Amino acid sequence: MLKIIGSFLPKMTDPVCNMNVNRFDANGGVYVFESTKYYFCGTGCNKAFQKEPKEYLLGNKKIEM
């Protein structure tokens, strides 16, 4: 249900640092993992997520900003 609602909202949450990201202008780009789009505040968060996506999604890793 959240994926459907989230797809209409302009603000998304970066899964690495928990910052709000405008999905129409994500400075860090977008990465698709297991058919879900993730939006990033910066390229550093995007690269970190790509190395260990499951760790960030499970909450085992986070970067404090």
C-alpha positions in Angstrom: 0.0 0.0 0.0 2.8 2.5 0.8 4.4 1.9 -2.6 1.2 2.9 -4.3 0.7 6.0 -2.2 4.4 6.9 -2.3 4.4 6.8 -6.1 2.2 9.9 -6.1 4.0 12.0 -3.5 6.9 14.3 -4.6 8.9 13.7 -1.4 10.6 10.4 -0.9 13.0 9.3 1.8 16.6 8.5 1.0 17.1 4.9 2.4 20.7 5.6 3.5 20.4 8.9 5.4 16.7 9.3 5.9 16.6 12.8 4.3 13.6 13.9 2.3 14.2 13.9 -1.4 12.1 15.3 -4.2 11.5 12.4 -6.5 11.2 14.8 -9.5 14.6 16.3 -8.8 16.7 13.8 -6.8 20.3 15.3 -6.7 21.8 11.8 -6.0 19.8 10.1 -8.7 17.6 7.0 -8.7 18.5 3.3 -8.3 16.1 0.4 -8.9 16.5 -2.6 -6.6 14.1 -5.5 -6.8 11.7 -3.6 -9.0 11.4 -0.6 -6.5 12.9 2.8 -7.3 14.9 4.5 -4.5 15.8 8.2 -4.6 18.9 9.8 -3.1 20.0 13.1 -1.7 23.5 12.8 -3.1 25.7 10.4 -5.1 27.5 9.2 -2.0 24.2 7.8 -0.6 23.4 6.2 -3.9 26.8 4.5 -4.2 26.6 3.3 -0.6 23.1 1.8 -1.2 24.2 0.1 -4.4 27.0 -1.8 -2.5 24.7 -3.1 0.3 21.0 -2.4 -0.5 19.6 -5.1 1.8 21.6 -3.8 4.8 20.1 -0.3 4.4 16.6 -1.6 3.8 16.7 -3.8 6.8 18.0 -0.9 8.9 21.3 -2.6 9.7 23.2 0.4 8.2 22.5 4.1 8.2 24.5 7.2 7.5 23.9 10.2 9.9 23.8 13.5 8.2 
